Amino acid sequence: MFHIATYPWVARYEWHKTNLADFPNVKRWFDAISARPAVQRGMKIPA
C-alpha cells in the first residue's frame, strides 16, 4: 500500500526541484513502478 500512496508524490519530483539521481534507491523503485503498464495507464487519468 505504501507504494501506491507514495508514487504520485514522487512522480512530481521535478515540480519539487528534486534530482532522483541523488536518491538511487528511490530512483530504482520509481523506475520499476513507472514501467508497469497499469501505472502508465493510471497516470494518464485525468488527461
Phi and psi restraints in degrees (range 20) as a CNS / XPLOR table:
assign (resid 1 and name C) (resid 2 and name N)
       (resid 2 and name CA) (resid 2 and name C) 1.0 -54.2 20.0 2
assign (resid 2 and name N) (resid 2 and name CA)
       (resid 2 and name C) (resid 3 and name N) 1.0 -41.9 20.0 2
assign (resid 2 and name C) (resid 3 and name N)
       (resid 3 and name CA) (resid 3 and name C) 1.0 -62.7 20.0 2
assign (resid 3 and name N) (resid 3 and name CA)
       (resid 3 and name C) (resid 4 and name N) 1.0 -42.9 20.0 2
assign (resid 3 and name C) (resid 4 and name N)
       (resid 4 and name CA) (resid 4 and name C) 1.0 -64.4 20.0 2
assign (resid 4 and name N) (resid 4 and name CA)
       (resid 4 and name C) (resid 5 and name N) 1.0 -41.6 20.0 2
assign (resid 4 and name C) (resid 5 and name N)
       (resid 5 and name CA) (resid 5 and name C) 1.0 -72.4 20.0 2
assign (resid 5 and name N) (resid 5 and name CA)
       (resid 5 and name C) (resid 6 and name N) 1.0 -30.0 20.0 2
assign (resid 5 and name C) (resid 6 and name N)
       (resid 6 and name CA) (resid 6 and name C) 1.0 -88.9 20.0 2
assign (resid 6 and name N) (resid 6 and name CA)
       (resid 6 and name C) (resid 7 and name N) 1.0 -31.6 20.0 2
assign (resid 6 and name C) (resid 7 and name N)
       (resid 7 and name CA) (resid 7 and name C) 1.0 -53.0 20.0 2
assign (resid 7 and name N) (resid 7 and name CA)
       (resid 7 and name C) (resid 8 and name N) 1.0 -50.1 20.0 2
assign (resid 7 and name C) (resid 8 and name N)
       (resid 8 and name CA) (resid 8 and name C) 1.0 -58.9 20.0 2
assign (resid 8 and name N) (resid 8 and name CA)
       (resid 8 and name C) (resid 9 and name N) 1.0 -31.7 20.0 2
assign (resid 8 and name C) (resid 9 and name N)
       (resid 9 and name CA) (resid 9 and name C) 1.0 -69.8 20.0 2
assign (resid 9 and name N) (resid 9 and name CA)
       (resid 9 and name C) (resid 10 and name N) 1.0 -44.7 20.0 2
assign (resid 9 and name C) (resid 10 and name N)
       (resid 10 and name CA) (resid 10 and name C) 1.0 -69.0 20.0 2
assign (resid 10 and name N) (resid 10 and name CA)
       (resid 10 and name C) (resid 11 and name N) 1.0 -32.4 20.0 2
assign (resid 10 and name C) (resid 11 and name N)
       (resid 11 and name CA) (resid 11 and name C) 1.0 -61.3 20.0 2
assign (resid 11 and name N) (resid 11 and name CA)
       (resid 11 and name C) (resid 12 and name N) 1.0 -20.1 20.0 2
assign (resid 11 and name C) (resid 12 and name N)
       (resid 12 and name CA) (resid 12 and name C) 1.0 -100.2 20.0 2
assign (resid 12 and name N) (resid 12 and name CA)
       (resid 12 and name C) (resid 13 and name N) 1.0 27.2 20.0 2
assign (resid 12 and name C) (resid 13 and name N)
       (resid 13 and name CA) (resid 13 and name C) 1.0 -56.8 20.0 2
assign (resid 13 and name N) (resid 13 and name CA)
       (resid 13 and name C) (resid 14 and name N) 1.0 -33.6 20.0 2
assign (resid 13 and name C) (resid 14 and name N)
       (resid 14 and name CA) (resid 14 and name C) 1.0 -67.0 20.0 2
assign (resid 14 and name N) (resid 14 and name CA)
       (resid 14 and name C) (resid 15 and name N) 1.0 -34.9 20.0 2
assign (resid 14 and name C) (resid 15 and name N)
       (resid 15 and name CA) (resid 15 and name C) 1.0 -62.3 20.0 2
assign (resid 15 and name N) (resid 15 and name CA)
       (resid 15 and name C) (resid 16 and name N) 1.0 -31.8 20.0 2
assign (resid 15 and name C) (resid 16 and name N)
       (resid 16 and name CA) (resid 16 and name C) 1.0 -92.2 20.0 2
assign (resid 16 and name N) (resid 16 and name CA)
       (resid 16 and name C) (resid 17 and name N) 1.0 5.4 20.0 2
assign (resid 16 and name C) (resid 17 and name N)
       (resid 17 and name CA) (resid 17 and name C) 1.0 55.8 20.0 2
assign (resid 17 and name N) (resid 17 and name CA)
       (resid 17 and name C) (resid 18 and name N) 1.0 45.8 20.0 2
assign (resid 17 and name C) (resid 18 and name N)
       (resid 18 and name CA) (resid 18 and name C) 1.0 -111.8 20.0 2
assign (resid 18 and name N) (resid 18 and name CA)
       (resid 18 and name C) (resid 19 and name N) 1.0 137.6 20.0 2
assign (resid 18 and name C) (resid 19 and name N)
       (resid 19 and name CA) (resid 19 and name C) 1.0 -100.5 20.0 2
assign (resid 19 and name N) (resid 19 and name CA)
       (resid 19 and name C) (resid 20 and name N) 1.0 113.0 20.0 2
assign (resid 19 and name C) (resid 20 and name N)
       (resid 20 and name CA) (resid 20 and name C) 1.0 -64.4 20.0 2
assign (resid 20 and name N) (resid 20 and name CA)
       (resid 20 and name C) (resid 21 and name N) 1.0 -20.9 20.0 2
assign (resid 20 and name C) (resid 21 and name N)
       (resid 21 and name CA) (resid 21 and name C) 1.0 -62.4 20.0 2
assign (resid 21 and name N) (resid 21 and name CA)
       (resid 21 and name C) (resid 22 and name N) 1.0 -23.7 20.0 2
assign (resid 21 and name C) (resid 22 and name N)
       (resid 22 and name CA) (resid 22 and name C) 1.0 -73.9 20.0 2
assign (resid 22 and name N) (resid 22 and name CA)
       (resid 22 and name C) (resid 23 and name N) 1.0 -12.5 20.0 2
assign (resid 22 and name C) (resid 23 and name N)
       (resid 23 and name CA) (resid 23 and name C) 1.0 -130.5 20.0 2
assign (resid 23 and name N) (resid 23 and name CA)
       (resid 23 and name C) (resid 24 and name N) 1.0 75.8 20.0 2
assign (resid 23 and name C) (resid 24 and name N)
       (resid 24 and name CA) (resid 24 and name C) 1.0 -58.9 20.0 2
assign (resid 24 and name N) (resid 24 and name CA)
       (resid 24 and name C) (resid 25 and name N) 1.0 -35.1 20.0 2
assign (resid 24 and name C) (resid 25 and name N)
       (resid 25 and name CA) (resid 25 and name C) 1.0 -70.2 20.0 2
assign (resid 25 and name N) (resid 25 and name CA)
       (resid 25 and name C) (resid 26 and name N) 1.0 -39.2 20.0 2
assign (resid 25 and name C) (resid 26 and name N)
       (resid 26 and name CA) (resid 26 and name C) 1.0 -66.0 20.0 2
assign (resid 26 and name N) (resid 26 and name CA)
       (resid 26 and name C) (resid 27 and name N) 1.0 -42.3 20.0 2
assign (resid 26 and name C) (resid 27 and name N)
       (resid 27 and name CA) (resid 27 and name C) 1.0 -61.8 20.0 2
assign (resid 27 and name N) (resid 27 and name CA)
       (resid 27 and name C) (resid 28 and name N) 1.0 -43.0 20.0 2
assign (resid 27 and name C) (resid 28 and name N)
       (resid 28 and name CA) (resid 28 and name C) 1.0 -60.3 20.0 2
assign (resid 28 and name N) (resid 28 and name CA)
       (resid 28 and name C) (resid 29 and name N) 1.0 -46.1 20.0 2
assign (resid 28 and name C) (resid 29 and name N)
       (resid 29 and name CA) (resid 29 and name C) 1.0 -62.1 20.0 2
assign (resid 29 and name N) (resid 29 and name CA)
       (resid 29 and name C) (resid 30 and name N) 1.0 -47.2 20.0 2
assign (resid 29 and name C) (resid 30 and name N)
       (resid 30 and name CA) (resid 30 and name C) 1.0 -60.7 20.0 2
assign (resid 30 and name N) (resid 30 and name CA)
       (resid 30 and name C) (resid 31 and name N) 1.0 -44.6 20.0 2
assign (resid 30 and name C) (resid 31 and name N)
       (resid 31 and name CA) (resid 31 and name C) 1.0 -63.5 20.0 2
assign (resid 31 and name N) (resid 31 and name CA)
       (resid 31 and name C) (resid 32 and name N) 1.0 -40.3 20.0 2
assign (resid 31 and name C) (resid 32 and name N)
       (resid 32 and name CA) (resid 32 and name C) 1.0 -65.3 20.0 2
assign (resid 32 and name N) (resid 32 and name CA)
       (resid 32 and name C) (resid 33 and name N) 1.0 -44.5 20.0 2
assign (resid 32 and name C) (resid 33 and name N)
       (resid 33 and name CA) (resid 33 and name C) 1.0 -67.8 20.0 2
assign (resid 33 and name N) (resid 33 and name CA)
       (resid 33 and name C) (resid 34 and name N) 1.0 -40.9 20.0 2
assign (resid 33 and name C) (resid 34 and name N)
       (resid 34 and name CA) (resid 34 and name C) 1.0 -62.4 20.0 2
assign (resid 34 and name N) (resid 34 and name CA)
       (resid 34 and name C) (resid 35 and name N) 1.0 -27.1 20.0 2
assign (resid 34 and name C) (resid 35 and name N)
       (resid 35 and name CA) (resid 35 and name C) 1.0 -76.5 20.0 2
assign (resid 35 and name N) (resid 35 and name CA)
       (resid 35 and name C) (resid 36 and name N) 1.0 -12.9 20.0 2
assign (resid 35 and name C) (resid 36 and name N)
       (resid 36 and name CA) (resid 36 and name C) 1.0 -73.6 20.0 2
assign (resid 36 and name N) (resid 36 and name CA)
       (resid 36 and name C) (resid 37 and name N) 1.0 128.5 20.0 2
assign (resid 36 and name C) (resid 37 and name N)
       (resid 37 and name CA) (resid 37 and name C) 1.0 -55.6 20.0 2
assign (resid 37 and name N) (resid 37 and name CA)
       (resid 37 and name C) (resid 38 and name N) 1.0 -39.7 20.0 2
assign (resid 37 and name C) (resid 38 and name N)
       (resid 38 and name CA) (resid 38 and name C) 1.0 -65.4 20.0 2
assign (resid 38 and name N) (resid 38 and name CA)
       (resid 38 and name C) (resid 39 and name N) 1.0 -36.4 20.0 2
assign (resid 38 and name C) (resid 39 and name N)
       (resid 39 and name CA) (resid 39 and name C) 1.0 -67.2 20.0 2
assign (resid 39 and name N) (resid 39 and name CA)
       (resid 39 and name C) (resid 40 and name N) 1.0 -43.1 20.0 2
assign (resid 39 and name C) (resid 40 and name N)
       (resid 40 and name CA) (resid 40 and name C) 1.0 -60.4 20.0 2
assign (resid 40 and name N) (resid 40 and name CA)
       (resid 40 and name C) (resid 41 and name N) 1.0 -42.4 20.0 2
assign (resid 40 and name C) (resid 41 and name N)
       (resid 41 and name CA) (resid 41 and name C) 1.0 -65.6 20.0 2
assign (resid 41 and name N) (resid 41 and name CA)
       (resid 41 and name C) (resid 42 and name N) 1.0 -43.9 20.0 2
assign (resid 41 and name C) (resid 42 and name N)
       (resid 42 and name CA) (resid 42 and name C) 1.0 -64.8 20.0 2
assign (resid 42 and name N) (resid 42 and name CA)
       (resid 42 and name C) (resid 43 and name N) 1.0 -35.1 20.0 2
assign (resid 42 and name C) (resid 43 and name N)
       (resid 43 and name CA) (resid 43 and name C) 1.0 -71.9 20.0 2
assign (resid 43 and name N) (resid 43 and name CA)
       (resid 43 and name C) (resid 44 and name N) 1.0 -11.6 20.0 2
assign (resid 43 and name C) (resid 44 and name N)
       (resid 44 and name CA) (resid 44 and name C) 1.0 -85.4 20.0 2
assign (resid 44 and name N) (resid 44 and name CA)
       (resid 44 and name C) (resid 45 and name N) 1.0 -3.3 20.0 2
assign (resid 44 and name C) (resid 45 and name N)
       (resid 45 and name CA) (resid 45 and name C) 1.0 -109.0 20.0 2
assign (resid 45 and name N) (resid 45 and name CA)
       (resid 45 and name C) (resid 46 and name N) 1.0 126.0 20.0 2
assign (resid 45 and name C) (resid 46 and name N)
       (resid 46 and name CA) (resid 46 and name C) 1.0 -75.9 20.0 2
assign (resid 46 and name N) (resid 46 and name CA)
       (resid 46 and name C) (resid 47 and name N) 1.0 149.5 20.0 2
